[in-house]
Every structure is written in structure tokens, then in C-alpha cells.
């Protein structure tokens, strides 16, 4: 409609023609509860729930009257109404089996890693339509649509994000009326349970989501029914966390230690995967995906090459949300050419003393933990014992 204009449809009913004159009007606009406006076509649709219950109880409503009010706050613009059509429809609303799940639906995000739909939301709903065989627009079928609410507003789910499982016995899933939506065949007596899967958008992390299933028989009135489930856990956010490690002694089995703080995530179930860098490590290895529920540490073995040591890690949660691979490393070893070893003994002193002066290039303080000094305990040049640990990066002699 043009800017500054509005159209209001008003309705009133009565058991007698004379009674209409004193009956109260109910005003309906696109902003009324139960009404919505198609942004492309401009068509305003109001569900039966938009009407007061007194107009939906089948009593004292034999006569009805409507009026259309056109308003404008700007003299240059005028709203227009091209047509008003009154449709008389006798129709029973579709039904959910309230003994199934919650209000007739069951919705859960799959947390089983071996399930081919891991991480998707599994939707099941039990439906029927007692007069579906008498329908004129979509006989024997209902059109399901889905929506979710995580922040106070309902979001419609695109059909491209929904896949259906095989239909139940007696059921069928086809686009019966060629409108781009898959329809579900229903019974007039037996509730058929349909199963669908939804791939939710990333970045959601909540335990209070709502999910709604709506079915529509496409008749002129009382054509829809909806079921809502609340307090649904919905998690499509990857965990956050990191690791640190002490590379230990190169070539010495299990001398390295990897420290793994438990990652942050909505899910209580989390796992880590840690691997060597295959480009620098001889015979690289990986852990399996391993559960972690508290801060932990594991031993590791690096090869004997004198170089910076690298590890790659990932975290994932119960719903398969997996971090990108992150690489962390130690500092590069201090160059051997920077070491200075001098005999500082004095045999002429009284008493004589026997010392060795050792100095080396100071390490970069970023990421520094400690120097570990070791001494040879064998002439094989591979067997060493611990002498001391120095935590001051500036102390290098």
C-alpha cells in the first residue's frame, strides 16, 4: 500500500439480522495477532485464531457483516481495495495426536555420531484429517511447514533445509498440487507419523528453543493446525578452546606433555583430536577422538630432530560441531652455535675448585616456559640426566 495509508477489515456476527446493528466490530489488519502479510503479493491472511472465540463456536453466528475502512494520513496517497470475496466453507481442522510426543510432535537434535543424520534436528509428527477425503483443494493430503523461535520471533524454515524419511505405512510424500511444497497423505481415522530432518543454521546455542509444525489442508477456513514444543536444545556452535605442550626431550618416549583444558561449549559431551604435523614429524601419529570432561594432560613422543615441534588439534561436541584444525608449536631450539662452554676451574686456589661456565642465546619470552639443563650420563651421546630447570628466560648462563 502507498505510504501513510491503511486498510482495516472489520467483522461482526449475530443470531438475527436485527442483532447485527448492536453487535461489536472486530478489526483485522496485517498487524493483528493471527494475521500476516505476504511481502511479495501484499495479500493479508488471517487465521481463524485471529477471530474472537465467540465467532468460532458455531453458535449465534448465522448472520455476519463486514466493512472495509480505508484511511490515509497523507493527502497525496490513497489505498485501494480491488475485491472482497466471501467464501463459505465447511471444514474440520487437521489434527495432531496429542498422545504422541509433546502436543503431537517430537523434536530432538541428533547426538549419535554413528547416525547418518548426526547434528540434524529430527522431527516427528502424528497427523490426520477426519474430512480430508471431502476436501476440494488438496484432498487426502496435508502440507506441513516448519518454524523455530530462538529470540522471540518465529523463523520459517525453507523447504531446502528439510528432508523427509520414508513415509509411514499408508502414507505418501509428494508435491500433490505442484506448489513447491511436499505434501503428506493422511487418513481420516488413523494418525500417520511422519519423520523429517532439518539442517539448522550455524551459530545457534540455546536450551530454550521452540519448534512449531503446522499442517494445512488448503480449504477456505479452519484449514490449519499447529503444534509447538518448547525448551529444545539447539546447538550449531563449535566449541572454543586450545592446548599447550612441553615438547620434552626429542626422541625420548613419552617425555613430552600436552595440556588440554576442557573446551567451552553448550554440550556437556566434548572430544579432542590431536595429531603430529606430518610435514615435520617422522612417523606422525594421531589420537582417536577422545572424550574430555575436565582439564587433562597426556604424554607424547616427538622425533629426535632438533627443530620446533608442531601439533594440530580439533575439538567437537555431541552434535558434531567441529572446530577447524589449529596448529601450535614450540619455539625453535636455540642454535647450537650460540652455546659457550668454558672451563672455569682453578686448581691453584686453596682449596681448588672445578667449574664449567655455560652460556647460550636467550630465548624469546613469548610462549617461554623454562630452560632444562641436562648432562650426559653415558658416552653414547644420547643418554642424559636432568641437571636443573630455569624459569627465567633472561638467565642464559
N, C-alpha and C positions, 0 to 999 in steps of 0.2 A: 504494500500500500504506500501511497505517497507520504512524504514526511509530514508529521504533525496530524495524521488522520487516524481514525479508529473505527472499527465496526463491531457492534455488540449484538449478539443474537440472544433474545430473551424468550423464555418458555414458561407457560403456566397451564395447569390442568384442573379439571373439576369433574364431579359425577353428573353434573347437569350443565346445560348450556348457560342458564342464568347465573350459575355459580362462578363462571369464568370472570365475571365483572369484578368480583371481590377477591379472587384468588391472587396470591402473591407471585410476582415475577421472579424467575431465576435467570440471572445474567451469565452468559458464557462468552469468553474471549480466549485468545490463544494463551493468555497468562493464567487462566483458571486452572485449579487443580484437576487433573484428569484430562486436560486438553493440551494439544501440541500443534505446532505449525511446521509444515514441510518447507524448508528454506529454499528449495528449488521451485516447487509448484505453487507455493503460497497457500496451499489447502490447509485449513484448520480442522483437526479431527478431535472430537471429544468422546471419550469412553463413557459407558453407562455410569461409571462411578462418579462422573462429574455432576450428575443429577442428584438431587436430594432423595433420600430413601423413600419418601412419600410418593415419588413419581416412578418408583421401580418396584413397588409391592403388589402391583396388579389390582389395586383397589381404588375406587373413586377417581379414575383417570380416563373415563370414557370420552371426555371432550378435552381438547387441548387447543391452545392458541399460541402463536409465536409472533414476535415483532423483531424487526431489524432496525437498529439505531445507527445512523451514520453521523460521525462527528468530525470536526476539523478545528484545529487551533490556529491554522494559517489560512487566510482568505484565498491564497493562490492555489491551494491544493484541495482536492475533493476525493473522498473514497468512492468506490463504485462496487455494486453487487450485481452481477450479471444473471444470477439464477438462484432460486431456493427450491429444493426438491424434497418432498416429504415421502419417506419410504415406510410402509407398514410391514413389519417383519415379525413372524412368529418363529422363535428360535430358542433352543435351550443352549446355554453356555457350555463350552467344553469343560471337562472335569479332570482334576488330579486326584489320584488315590492317596488320601491323607494318611493311610496306614503304612505307606511306603516312605522310608527315609524321613525327612523333615518336610511336612506340608506337601508331600508327594514327589520330592526331589532329593537326590543325594549328590553332593558335590565335594570332591577332595582332590588336592594336588598329589600326584603320584610320587612317592618317595622310595620306590623299589628300583634299584639300579639295573636289575635284570629285566625290568618291564620295558618293552619297546616304546612305550609312551612316557618314559621316565621324565618327570618335570612338567608334563602337561597336566591340565585340570580335567579330571574325569567327571562327566555329567551324566546322571541317570535320572529319568523322569517317567512316571507311570501316568498314562493319559487314556481317556476315552471321550466319546461324544454320543450321547444317547439318541440324538436325532440326526446323526451325521449322514445316514442313508437318505434323508429327506432334504438335504442341502441342495441349493441350486448353483452356488458359485464354486464350491470345492467339495463336492460330495465324497464322503468316506475318508477324507483326509483333513489333517490339521497342519498348519505351518508353524513350526517352532522358531522363536527368536530368543536371543540370549543377551543379557546385560550384567554389568557388575558395578559396584559402588565402593570406592575406597576413600573418598574425600568429601562425601556429602552430595555427590551428583552421580546420577546413573549414566554409564557409558555403554552405548550399543556396541555389540561385538560383530565385527564384519564376518560375513559368511566365509571369506577366505581363510579365517582363523579357526574355523570349525571343521572337524572331520567326524564322520559317523562310523560306528561299528556296524556289524551286520544287523539287519532288522530282527526283531523277535519273531517267533512263530506266528504267522498270520499277518505280520506287519510288512511294510514296504517303504522304501525311501527313494522318492523320485521327485523331480520338479513337475508336478502334475499339471499346473496351469501355466508353465513356461514364463514365470515372472522372475527367475533367477534365484529363487529360494527353494531348498529341498523340503518337501512335504512328507509327513508321516501318515501312513494308513492307520486308521483306528477302528475299533469295534464299538458297537452301540451298547455292549454289556461288559465285556472283559477289558480290564486295564492292560494295555501293552506297555512294556518297559523298554524304552529306547536308551541307547548309550551314545554319547558324543564326547569328543575330546577338543579342548581349547588350548591353543598356544598363547599364553598371556604375554603382554609386552614386558620388556625388561625394565628393571629399576623399581619394582614393587617389593615392599617388605612390610607386611601387616598381619595381625592376627584378628582383625575386626572387619574384614571384607564382607560385603553382601553380594549375593548372586541371585539372579532372577531368571526364570524360564517363563516365557509367555507363549501360549498356543492360540491360534486364530483359525476359525472355520470360514472366514471371509463372508459371512452373512451380514445383513444390514444392521442388526442390533444384537446385543448380548453375544457377540462373536468371539470374545477373548476371555481367557482365564490366565492368571499368573500365580506362580508360587515362588516364595523368597526364602532363602536360607541365610542366616547371619553368623557372625563371628567365625568366618572362614579364614584359615591361614593361607596366605598367598605370598610366595617368596620367589622373586626372579632377580634378586640382587646377589652379586658374587661376594664371597667372604673377603675380609681385609686382614692382612697380616704379613709377617715377614719372618726371616730366620737369620741367625748369625752363626758363625762357626770358627773354631780354633783348628787350623789345619794340622796340628800335631807335628810329628816327625815324618817326613816323606819316606814312603816305603815301609814304615813300621805299622803292622796290622792293628787296626782299631785305635790308633793313637790320636786321631782327630775326633773332635766332639762338635756335634751340631746342636744348637739350642733352638727349640721350636716353641715359641709362645702360642697358646691356643688362639686361633684367629677369631675375629669378631663377626658374628652372623646371627640372624634371627633363629636359624635352625640349631637345635642342640646337638645334632649329629654332624660332625665335620671330619674331613680326611685331608692328609697331605701326601704329596708325591715329590720325592727328591731324587735327582739324578746327577751324575757326573757330567761335565762338559765333554762331549765326545771328541771335540777338536783338540783338546789339550791333555786329556787323561788317557793313559794306557789301560786297555781293558775296562772301559767305562761300565758302570753299573747303576741300577735304579732300585729304589724301594718299590714295594707294591703300594697301591692306595691304602693308607693306614689310618685307622680311627685315631682321633685326638680329642680328648675331653678336658685336658688340663695341660699346663705348661710342661714340656718334656724335653729330654735330650737323648740323642743316640750317638753311638760311636761310628766312625767312618775310617776308611783307609784310602790314602792318596798314594800315587806312584812316587818314585824317588827322584823324579826330575826336579831340578832346582828352578822353580818358577812360581808365579802366582797361581793359586789354586781356585778353581771355579766350581760352583754348584748351581743347578737350576731347580726351581721348586714351583709347585702349584698347590692351591687349596681348592676344595669343592665341598658343597653342603649336601644335605639329604635330598635336595631336589635337582641335583646335577648342575647347579650354578658353579662354574669353574673359572678360576682366575686365569689370566694369561700367564704364560711362562715367564718367570723373572729370574735373572741371573745375578748372583752375588759372588764376590771374590775377596780373597785376602789381598794385602799389599804385595807387590813384587818383592822377592827376597832382597836383602841388602847385598850389593855386589861384593863378590869375594875379594875384588881388588881393593876394596876400601878397608879391609882388615889390616890392623897393625899389631904385630906381636913382638914384644921385645923382652929380653931377659933383663930383669931389674934386680937381680941378685947381687949381694955384696958379701963376698967371702972374707973380706978383710975386716968387716965390722966385728964388734965384740958384743954379743955373740954374732956370728954370721947369719945372714938371712937369705932365703931363696924365694924370689918372687918373679912373676911374669906379668908384664903390663900388656893389656889387651884393649884395643880401641877399634871403633867401627863407625861407619856413616850413620848419623841419626835417622831414624825412621820418620815418615810423615805422621804427624799426630792424629790425622783423620783416620778413624777406624782402628787406631792402635790399641792393643791390649797389654802386651808385655814382651820383653826380650826373655828368651830362655837360653841360658848358657849351659852347654854340656861339654863333657871331656871324654876323650877316648879311653875305653877300658880294655881295648884289645888292639893289636897291631893290624887287624883286618880292615881298618878304616871304615867300618860300618857299625861297629858296636860302641855305643856311647852311654854314659850315665849322666844324670842330672846334677848340675853344679849349683845353679841359683836361678831365680826368676826376678827380673827387674821391671817394675811397672812404670817407671818414669822414662818417657820417650826421649827426653833431653839428655839423659845419662847414658853415655855411649862409651864409657871406658871404666 
